[in-house]
Amino acid sequence: MTKSTSDTMSGETPGKTSDKAISSWVDLSAYNTLAIPALAKELCVVRHVEELQTCIARVKQENLPFLILGEGSNTVFLQDYDGVVVLNRLTGIELVSQTQSTVTVKVAAGENWHDFVAYCVSRQWYGIENLALIPGTVGAAPIQNIGAYGMEVKDTISELEAFDVSSEEVLSISNDACEFGYRESRFKRDWVGNKIITSVHFTLSKEKALKLDYPALAQNLTHDSSLKQVFDEVVSIRTQKLPDPKQIPNAGSFFKNPVVSVSDYQALQQRYPDIVAFEHGQKMKLAAAWLIEQAGWKQKQVDGVRVHQHQALVVINPERRPGEAIQGFAQALKDDIQQRYGVMLEVEPRLIRLTK
Ligand SMILES: Cc1cc2nc3c(=O)[nH]c(=O)nc-3n(C[C@H](O)[C@H](O)[C@H](O)COP(=O)(O)OP(=O)(O)OC[C@H]3O[C@@H](n4cnc5c(N)ncnc54)[C@H](O)[C@@H]3O)c2cc1C
């Protein structure tokens, strides 16, 4: 087992280098990619696990609500947060072990995800290249098991470390225990507010293993393509297709693709022969973007909020409206889709509402 000196890549993202350790009534616009101007009663920036432990111990002692925030690219503040927002800025990368064909690295939860993907690609480590340019931190990647272009992060996570709020200890958690699924894990269910990911161990391949089944990738790439070419192609496709949150505030896909039974799908197909769907185990996954577009939502705007012209799944907030406006828009869209197709859309980002 080899251990290298700890390495770090992070340039500070939304919070910039001026982050003080603790500040009061902070505008969170710069800390969420929808640019929602909600306030946080307190913002506590943690750069080391010890700082996280101290912060949580105090929060518990004072009985304050708290929320862990990475880069805020999957979080919707519905109102001001009357508690402590704990901004995860833990950094460092360590080589844990390697064999002839694999390498295992431990990555601190506050590292930027895309920078970590680029770091692996530059070392010829295969396994996460299709997930390039997904915004956010490494520590948030397991929360909803990020995925894109036929790849899911769960397939490279060997284990992770999380601070357990009840016992105040850092625990080692196996991949199996996380119960990963499509945009799912226990961190979104029974572990919310009790397990804070501090680092993730990834096992990557040193041998060539490209995943090019996804049609958009198969178009310009072959199995002779290099790892760097795959990475560049993913970056290029995403740049063309998705709005950059720095230019047009958004949180990526706002709705999950709904999974329905085969008989429900067949009934819909009778009524809408062009409906787009994919096999999903014994069920069918409907393309939510198709439902939204066919229902005419690309032409609608509610309270300054709308969907993106090139990608109907992405809700955009160009006027930097508050969380209530985003929620109002999403609810109107969901109600309409339910009425038209009998399908209930589920919101993908976490909605944060704090009532005392
Ligand atoms: C333009 C755009 C494109 C996107 N594309 C994709 C895509 O292709 N695939 C995909 O899967 N997602 C995508 N997303 C969603 C988002 O990038 C991911 O969900 C990302 O992992 C969120 O990281 P974050 O640090 O910003 O999380 P945040 O928004 O800060 O946090 C998300 C949730 O995780 C919790 N959390 C964060 N860090 C921790 C931690 N260390 N321990 C415990 N809980 C924590 C937070 O409390 C919150 O509930 C996209 C988003 C945008 C804006």
The ligand as an SDF file (V2000), in Angstrom:
LIG
                    3D

 53 58  0  0  0  0  0  0  0  0999 V2000
  -25.7370   22.7670  -15.2190 C   0  0  0  0  0  0  0  0  0  0  0  0
  -25.9140   21.5510  -14.3130 C   0  0  0  0  0  0  0  0  0  0  0  0
  -25.7650   20.2940  -14.8540 C   0  0  0  0  0  0  0  0  0  0  0  0
  -25.9320   19.1540  -14.0390 C   0  0  0  0  0  0  0  0  0  0  0  0
  -25.7720   17.9350  -14.6040 N   0  0  0  0  0  0  0  0  0  0  0  0
  -25.9290   16.8160  -13.8480 C   0  0  0  0  0  0  0  0  0  0  0  0
  -25.7590   15.5200  -14.4400 C   0  0  0  0  0  0  0  0  0  0  0  0
  -25.4610   15.3850  -15.6170 O   0  0  0  0  0  0  0  0  0  0  0  0
  -25.9420   14.4420  -13.6310 N   0  0  0  0  0  0  0  0  0  0  0  0
  -26.2380   14.5600  -12.3140 C   0  0  0  0  0  0  0  0  0  0  0  0
  -26.3750   13.5250  -11.6450 O   0  0  0  0  0  0  0  0  0  0  0  0
  -26.3810   15.7700  -11.7260 N   0  0  0  0  0  0  0  0  0  0  0  0
  -26.2320   16.9000  -12.4540 C   0  0  0  0  0  0  0  0  0  0  0  0
  -26.3910   18.1490  -11.8860 N   0  0  0  0  0  0  0  0  0  0  0  0
  -26.7380   18.2420  -10.4520 C   0  0  0  0  0  0  0  0  0  0  0  0
  -25.5150   18.5500   -9.5280 C   0  0  0  0  0  0  0  0  0  0  0  0
  -24.4370   19.0000  -10.2740 O   0  0  0  0  0  0  0  0  0  0  0  0
  -25.0940   17.3200   -8.7340 C   0  0  0  0  0  0  0  0  0  0  0  0
  -26.1580   16.8140   -7.9750 O   0  0  0  0  0  0  0  0  0  0  0  0
  -23.9140   17.6330   -7.7780 C   0  0  0  0  0  0  0  0  0  0  0  0
  -23.4120   16.4300   -7.2520 O   0  0  0  0  0  0  0  0  0  0  0  0
  -24.2880   18.5820   -6.6430 C   0  0  0  0  0  0  0  0  0  0  0  0
  -23.0970   18.9810   -5.9900 O   0  0  0  0  0  0  0  0  0  0  0  0
  -23.0730   20.2350   -5.0150 P   0  0  0  0  0  0  0  0  0  0  0  0
  -21.7700   20.2390   -4.2900 O   0  0  0  0  0  0  0  0  0  0  0  0
  -23.3880   21.4670   -5.7690 O   0  0  0  0  0  0  0  0  0  0  0  0
  -24.2780   19.8660   -4.0380 O   0  0  0  0  0  0  0  0  0  0  0  0
  -25.1910   20.8480   -3.1680 P   0  0  0  0  0  0  0  0  0  0  0  0
  -26.2590   21.4300   -4.0220 O   0  0  0  0  0  0  0  0  0  0  0  0
  -24.3510   21.7730   -2.3960 O   0  0  0  0  0  0  0  0  0  0  0  0
  -25.8600   19.7610   -2.1950 O   0  0  0  0  0  0  0  0  0  0  0  0
  -26.8050   18.8450   -2.6920 C   0  0  0  0  0  0  0  0  0  0  0  0
  -27.4030   18.0470   -1.5420 C   0  0  0  0  0  0  0  0  0  0  0  0
  -26.4150   17.1990   -0.9630 O   0  0  0  0  0  0  0  0  0  0  0  0
  -26.2000   17.5130    0.4090 C   0  0  0  0  0  0  0  0  0  0  0  0
  -24.7500   17.4520    0.6140 N   0  0  0  0  0  0  0  0  0  0  0  0
  -23.8070   18.1460   -0.0800 C   0  0  0  0  0  0  0  0  0  0  0  0
  -22.5800   17.8070    0.3340 N   0  0  0  0  0  0  0  0  0  0  0  0
  -22.7340   16.8830    1.3210 C   0  0  0  0  0  0  0  0  0  0  0  0
  -21.8280   16.1590    2.1530 C   0  0  0  0  0  0  0  0  0  0  0  0
  -20.5170   16.3110    2.0660 N   0  0  0  0  0  0  0  0  0  0  0  0
  -22.3640   15.2790    3.0640 N   0  0  0  0  0  0  0  0  0  0  0  0
  -23.7050   15.1060    3.1680 C   0  0  0  0  0  0  0  0  0  0  0  0
  -24.6140   15.7950    2.4230 N   0  0  0  0  0  0  0  0  0  0  0  0
  -24.1290   16.6760    1.5010 C   0  0  0  0  0  0  0  0  0  0  0  0
  -26.7530   18.9010    0.6060 C   0  0  0  0  0  0  0  0  0  0  0  0
  -27.2070   19.0900    1.9390 O   0  0  0  0  0  0  0  0  0  0  0  0
  -27.9050   18.9250   -0.3860 C   0  0  0  0  0  0  0  0  0  0  0  0
  -29.0220   18.2890    0.1540 O   0  0  0  0  0  0  0  0  0  0  0  0
  -26.2340   19.2980  -12.6640 C   0  0  0  0  0  0  0  0  0  0  0  0
  -26.3670   20.5920  -12.1240 C   0  0  0  0  0  0  0  0  0  0  0  0
  -26.2110   21.7180  -12.9500 C   0  0  0  0  0  0  0  0  0  0  0  0
  -26.3170   23.0850  -12.3480 C   0  0  0  0  0  0  0  0  0  0  0  0
  1  2  1  0
  2  3  1  0
  2 52  2  0
  3  4  2  0
  4  5  1  0
  4 50  1  0
  5  6  2  0
  6  7  1  0
  6 13  1  0
  7  8  2  0
  7  9  1  0
  9 10  1  0
 10 11  2  0
 10 12  1  0
 12 13  2  0
 13 14  1  0
 14 15  1  0
 14 50  1  0
 15 16  1  0
 16 17  1  0
 16 18  1  0
 18 19  1  0
 18 20  1  0
 20 21  1  0
 20 22  1  0
 22 23  1  0
 23 24  1  0
 24 25  2  0
 24 26  1  0
 24 27  1  0
 27 28  1  0
 28 29  2  0
 28 30  1  0
 28 31  1  0
 31 32  1  0
 32 33  1  0
 33 34  1  0
 33 48  1  0
 34 35  1  0
 35 36  1  0
 35 46  1  0
 36 37  1  0
 36 45  1  0
 37 38  2  0
 38 39  1  0
 39 40  1  0
 39 45  2  0
 40 41  1  0
 40 42  2  0
 42 43  1  0
 43 44  2  0
 44 45  1  0
 46 47  1  0
 46 48  1  0
 48 49  1  0
 50 51  2  0
 51 52  1  0
 52 53  1  0
M  END
$$$$
